[in-house]
């Protein structure tokens, strides 16, 4: 007789901040894929290789460095025209 399958761990509930981050990440991935060269522009802004930027944000890599997510959001807001260019202090 076989015993019923018991999950090894219960599904983790996400808080509203995590849900908002996941929603932003989906929108950001769509934005990057919409136009050729955006991953390269992002990599230049982050001062990293394009391959890393692509892995972190377009690929299914789950561990995105926090600093990269923050700077990517700043770049995203500027690219969409939601933040005036004077905000960077120049």
Secondary structure, DSSP 4 states (H G I P E B T S, - for coil): -PPPP--SSPPPPPPHHHHHHHHHHHHHHHHHHHSTTHHHHHHHHHTS-HHHHHHHHTS------HHHHHHHHHHHHHHTT-S-GGGG--
